[in-house]
Amino acid sequence: MPAETKADTPALAIARFDKALHDRSAFSCGFGPIDNFLKSSLSDQIKAGMVTAWIATAGDDPAVLGFYTLGAMAVRAHLGPKKWQYAGVPDIPVIYLRAVAVREDKQGVGLGTALVIDALKRCLEIADRMGAAAIALDVLHDDHFDRRWKFYAELGFQPLSDPKNPYRVFIPMADVRASLG
């Protein structure tokens, strides 16, 4: 049997979540709470207006390979960079990248990076329409924490310095715009 070539690999598609089109049943990223969120809570949170979700699939296969969600959040100005503190407002609007997950058998091949880059591009569009100073996310703290922390740091995320959540990181929208804009 010949080895699979790049030409044989279906194109990656990242599209807004559609319950009728995206098969979540076999998804497992190796972290139970995220798997359960995708399968059990996502639809309700979308209906409630709490998040939007973007799903990665390959070709015509409806199986979810990975996903991310976006929502709104405010961060206390004193936790961020000095320019936030000089803004004269107590809270700074940010876009919250609530979840980024890749199916276990697809981890380590660049899908996570592709999802985050797609999310950053969408966040730029959102910020241009409504204003947001940064993108924030919480790095999951489990056995793979160090790998995740390094992954986000390499993409430009930095600690927010939130004593109540030491695993929250952010990337200024200006940095995203300079990199991708």
Secondary structure, DSSP 8 states (H G I E B T S, - for coil): -----GGGS--EEEEE--TTT-B-TT---S-HHHHHIIIIIHHHHHHTTS-EEEEEEETTEEEEEEEEEEEEEEEEGGGS-HHHHTTS-SEEEEEEEEEEEE-GGGTTTTHHHHHHHHHHHHHHHHHHHH--SEEEEE---STTHHHHHHHHHHTT-EE--BTTBTTEEEEEHHHHHHHH-
